Amino acid sequence: MASGSVTISFEALRAQGKRALVCYITAGHPTLAASAELLGSLADAGADVVEVGVPFSDPLADGPVIQASSQQALSLGVTYARVLDLVASSQPSIPVVLFSYLNPILAAGPDALSRARAAGAAGILITDLPVGADPAREKWLGESGLDFVRLVAPTTPKERMAEIARHGRGFVYLISRLGVTGARAELPADLPETIARLRSATKLPICVGFGISRPEHASAVGRQADGIVVGSALVSAAGRSVKEALVLVEGLRKGLDAVTG
C-alpha cells in the first residue's frame, strides 16, 4: 500500500524545508511491466508523490506525448481495474494520486473510489470536473477518503482560486500556462505573479505543472512554490527506457534540492 496520505507527505516535506517532486506516469505505458518497474522505482529516484494516469480515449487537456501514451496503454487493454492492480502490485512507498478524466471513474461503477483506496491510492485528481460543475459528483469524490486534488488555471481570479482550494485536499495543482500538457524550453514570464496570487488565496501546498522538464525549471519554480509536477517529459523518457526516466527524475530532484527553507 502507498505510504501515508498526500497531506501528511506535504506536511513532512514542509517541516524539512523541502520541495515536492510529483511525477506523472501513464499506467500501462509503454507496457504494464515497464510502468510497474517505474512506479516501484520513483521513490528511490527522489519522487515524493506519483500521479498514475488512467488511460482515456479522449484526453483533450493533454498534449501529443500523453495522448499517445494513453492510446498505447488502451491498445494493450489497460482498464481502470488493471490500473488499480498495477498500484496494488507495485506497492510504492510514496502516495499515489489517480489522475483521470471523469468518464473512466464513472464507468468503473459506484465502488470505483473504495476500490482505489483498497488498492493503495491516497488521492485522486479529475481533470474535467471544475468546482461547482457537478456538486453531487464532487461530494462523492470529496467524501471518498482520498485526497481530492484540484486544478487551478493561471487566468483564475483570486476569489475563484480560494473557492477551488476550499474544495480540495492534499495540494493545489497550478497549471503554469494555458493550453495542453507538454514540455517547454521556458517557463511563463508571469508564473511568479500567478503563484503569489494563489498563495494569497490558500494555505494548501502549491505544485506547478505543465511544461516543467529541466532541473533549472525545478529550481526556479521551487523558489516560490511547494513543489513541481513533471508529466510529458517523464512520459516521453519512459517511452524510451525506464532508466532514462529515472535519470530525469534524479536530475529534477537535484534541482529542487538546490532550494531549501
C-alpha positions as CSV (number, residue, x, y, z in Angstrom):
1,M,0.0,0.0,0.0
2,A,1.1,3.6,-0.5
3,S,2.8,5.2,2.5
4,G,0.6,7.7,4.3
5,S,-1.6,10.4,2.7
6,V,-0.8,13.2,0.3
7,T,-1.5,15.7,3.1
8,I,0.8,14.1,5.5
9,S,3.6,13.8,3.0
10,F,3.4,17.5,2.2
11,E,3.4,18.4,5.9
12,A,6.6,16.3,6.4
13,L,8.3,18.0,3.4
14,R,7.4,21.4,4.7
15,A,8.8,20.6,8.1
16,Q,12.1,19.6,6.4
17,G,12.1,22.7,4.2
18,K,12.0,20.6,1.1
19,R,10.0,20.9,-2.2
20,A,7.8,18.1,-3.5
21,L,8.6,16.3,-6.7
22,V,5.3,15.0,-8.1
23,C,5.8,12.6,-11.0
24,Y,3.1,11.6,-13.6
25,I,3.2,8.3,-15.4
26,T,0.5,6.8,-17.7
27,A,-0.5,3.3,-16.4
28,G,0.5,0.7,-18.9
29,H,2.9,2.9,-20.9
30,P,4.9,1.8,-22.7
31,T,4.0,-1.6,-21.3
32,L,2.4,-2.7,-18.0
33,A,5.7,-4.2,-16.9
34,A,7.7,-1.0,-17.6
35,S,5.2,1.2,-15.8
36,A,5.2,-1.2,-12.9
37,E,9.0,-1.0,-12.7
38,L,8.9,2.7,-12.9
39,L,6.2,3.0,-10.3
40,G,8.2,0.9,-7.9
41,S,11.4,2.9,-8.5
42,L,10.3,6.5,-8.5
43,A,10.7,7.0,-4.7
44,D,14.3,5.9,-4.8
45,A,15.0,8.4,-7.6
46,G,13.6,11.2,-5.5
47,A,9.9,11.4,-6.2
48,D,7.6,12.4,-3.3
49,V,4.2,11.7,-4.9
50,V,3.3,9.8,-8.1
51,E,0.3,10.6,-10.3
52,V,-0.9,7.5,-12.1
53,G,-2.8,8.4,-15.2
54,V,-5.8,6.3,-16.0
55,P,-5.8,5.8,-19.8
56,F,-8.7,7.5,-21.6
57,S,-9.7,7.6,-25.3
58,D,-10.3,11.4,-25.4
59,P,-7.7,13.2,-23.2
60,L,-8.5,16.6,-24.5
61,A,-6.4,18.5,-22.0
62,D,-3.3,16.6,-22.8
63,G,-0.7,17.2,-25.5
64,P,0.6,14.7,-28.0
65,V,3.0,12.9,-25.7
66,I,0.5,12.0,-23.1
67,Q,-2.3,11.4,-25.6
68,A,0.0,8.9,-27.4
69,S,0.9,7.2,-24.1
70,S,-2.8,6.8,-23.3
71,Q,-3.6,5.3,-26.7
72,Q,-0.7,2.9,-26.3
73,A,-2.0,1.8,-22.9
74,L,-5.5,1.3,-24.2
75,S,-4.2,-0.8,-27.1
76,L,-2.7,-3.1,-24.5
77,G,-6.1,-3.5,-22.8
78,V,-5.3,-1.3,-19.7
79,T,-8.6,-0.7,-17.9
80,Y,-9.4,1.0,-14.7
81,A,-9.2,-2.4,-12.9
82,R,-5.8,-3.0,-14.3
83,V,-4.6,0.4,-13.2
84,L,-5.7,-0.5,-9.7
85,D,-3.9,-3.9,-10.0
86,L,-0.8,-2.0,-11.1
87,V,-0.9,0.2,-8.0
88,A,-1.6,-2.7,-5.6
89,S,1.1,-4.9,-7.0
90,S,3.8,-2.3,-7.2
91,Q,3.3,-1.1,-3.6
92,P,5.1,2.2,-4.0
93,S,6.3,3.8,-0.8
94,I,5.1,7.2,-1.7
95,P,1.5,8.4,-2.1
96,V,-0.3,7.6,-5.3
97,V,-2.8,10.1,-6.8
98,L,-5.0,8.6,-9.5
99,F,-5.1,11.1,-12.4
100,S,-8.1,10.7,-14.6
101,Y,-10.9,12.3,-16.6
102,L,-14.3,11.8,-15.0
103,N,-15.7,9.3,-17.6
104,P,-13.4,6.3,-16.7
105,I,-14.2,6.8,-13.0
106,L,-17.9,6.8,-13.5
107,A,-17.7,3.9,-15.9
108,A,-15.9,1.9,-13.2
109,G,-19.0,2.0,-11.1
110,P,-20.2,3.4,-7.7
111,D,-17.4,1.5,-5.9
112,A,-14.6,2.9,-8.0
113,L,-13.2,5.1,-5.3
114,S,-13.4,2.5,-2.5
115,R,-11.6,0.1,-4.8
116,A,-9.0,2.7,-5.4
117,R,-8.4,3.1,-1.6
118,A,-8.2,-0.6,-1.2
119,A,-5.6,-0.8,-4.0
120,G,-3.4,1.8,-2.1
121,A,-4.3,5.0,-3.8
122,A,-4.1,8.1,-1.5
123,G,-5.6,10.7,-3.7
124,I,-7.5,11.5,-6.9
125,L,-7.4,14.3,-9.4
126,I,-10.1,14.7,-12.0
127,T,-9.1,16.9,-14.9
128,D,-12.5,17.8,-16.3
129,L,-14.6,18.5,-13.2
130,P,-14.5,22.2,-12.3
131,V,-15.6,23.3,-8.8
132,G,-19.4,23.7,-8.9
133,A,-19.9,21.9,-12.1
134,D,-21.5,18.8,-10.5
135,P,-21.9,19.1,-6.8
136,A,-23.1,15.5,-6.3
137,R,-20.1,14.1,-8.1
138,E,-17.8,16.4,-6.2
139,K,-19.3,15.4,-2.9
140,W,-18.8,11.7,-3.8
141,L,-15.1,12.4,-4.6
142,G,-14.6,14.7,-1.6
143,E,-16.0,12.2,0.8
144,S,-14.2,9.2,-0.6
145,G,-11.3,9.1,1.8
146,L,-9.0,10.1,-1.0
147,D,-7.3,13.5,-1.0
148,F,-9.2,15.3,-3.8
149,V,-6.6,17.4,-5.6
150,R,-8.0,20.3,-7.6
151,L,-6.6,22.2,-10.6
152,V,-6.2,26.0,-10.9
153,A,-5.6,27.8,-14.2
154,P,-3.2,30.8,-14.5
155,T,-6.1,33.1,-15.5
156,T,-8.2,32.2,-12.5
157,P,-9.2,35.3,-10.4
158,K,-8.0,35.2,-6.7
159,E,-11.6,34.8,-5.4
160,R,-12.2,31.7,-7.6
161,M,-8.7,30.4,-6.6
162,A,-9.8,30.5,-3.0
163,E,-13.1,28.7,-3.8
164,I,-11.3,26.0,-5.7
165,A,-8.8,25.4,-2.9
166,R,-11.5,25.2,-0.2
167,H,-12.9,22.2,-2.1
168,G,-9.5,20.5,-2.4
169,R,-7.1,18.5,-0.2
170,G,-3.5,17.4,-0.4
171,F,-2.2,20.2,-2.7
172,V,-3.4,22.5,-5.4
173,Y,-2.1,21.8,-8.9
174,L,-1.4,25.1,-10.6
175,I,-1.3,24.9,-14.3
176,S,1.6,27.1,-15.4
177,R,0.1,28.2,-18.7
178,L,-2.9,27.8,-20.9
179,G,-3.1,25.1,-23.4
180,V,-2.4,21.4,-23.3
181,T,0.3,19.5,-21.4
182,G,3.8,19.3,-22.9
183,A,7.4,20.0,-22.1
184,R,8.6,23.6,-22.8
185,A,12.0,25.3,-23.0
186,E,11.0,28.3,-21.0
187,L,8.7,28.9,-18.1
188,P,5.9,31.6,-18.4
189,A,7.2,35.1,-17.5
190,D,4.1,35.7,-15.4
191,L,4.4,32.5,-13.4
192,P,5.8,34.1,-10.2
193,E,2.9,36.5,-10.1
194,T,0.4,33.7,-10.6
195,I,2.0,31.6,-7.8
196,A,1.9,34.7,-5.5
197,R,-1.8,35.2,-6.3
198,L,-2.7,31.6,-5.5
199,R,-0.5,31.7,-2.3
200,S,-2.6,34.6,-1.0
201,A,-5.8,32.6,-1.7
202,T,-5.0,29.3,0.1
203,K,-2.8,27.6,2.7
204,L,-2.7,24.4,0.8
205,P,0.7,23.4,-0.8
206,I,1.1,24.6,-4.4
207,C,2.6,22.4,-7.0
208,V,3.2,23.8,-10.5
209,G,2.9,21.6,-13.6
210,F,2.7,21.9,-17.5
211,G,6.0,22.5,-19.2
212,I,8.5,21.6,-16.5
213,S,11.2,19.4,-17.9
214,R,14.6,20.5,-16.7
215,P,16.5,20.8,-13.4
216,E,16.7,24.6,-13.8
217,H,12.9,24.7,-14.2
218,A,12.6,22.8,-10.9
219,S,14.9,25.2,-9.1
220,A,13.2,28.3,-10.5
221,V,9.7,27.1,-9.5
222,G,10.9,25.6,-6.2
223,R,11.9,29.1,-5.0
224,Q,8.3,30.1,-5.0
225,A,6.1,27.0,-5.0
226,D,5.9,24.0,-2.7
227,G,6.7,21.6,-5.5
228,I,6.6,20.7,-9.2
229,V,4.7,18.2,-11.3
230,V,6.6,16.6,-14.2
231,G,4.5,14.8,-16.8
232,S,5.2,14.9,-20.5
233,A,9.0,15.0,-20.2
234,L,8.8,11.9,-17.9
235,V,6.3,10.0,-20.1
236,S,8.5,10.7,-23.1
237,A,11.6,9.5,-21.3
238,A,9.7,6.4,-20.1
239,G,8.8,5.6,-23.7
240,R,12.5,5.2,-24.4
241,S,13.5,3.4,-21.2
242,V,12.8,3.2,-17.5
243,K,16.4,4.1,-16.8
244,E,16.2,7.3,-18.8
245,A,13.0,8.2,-16.9
246,L,14.7,7.7,-13.6
247,V,17.7,9.7,-14.6
248,L,15.3,12.6,-15.4
249,V,13.7,12.3,-12.0
250,E,17.1,12.3,-10.3
251,G,18.1,15.5,-12.1
252,L,14.8,17.2,-11.2
253,R,15.3,16.2,-7.6
254,K,18.7,17.8,-7.5
255,G,17.2,20.9,-9.0
256,L,14.6,21.1,-6.2
257,D,17.2,20.3,-3.5
258,A,19.2,23.3,-4.5
259,V,16.3,25.3,-3.0
260,T,15.7,24.9,0.8
261,G,13.8,26.7,3.5
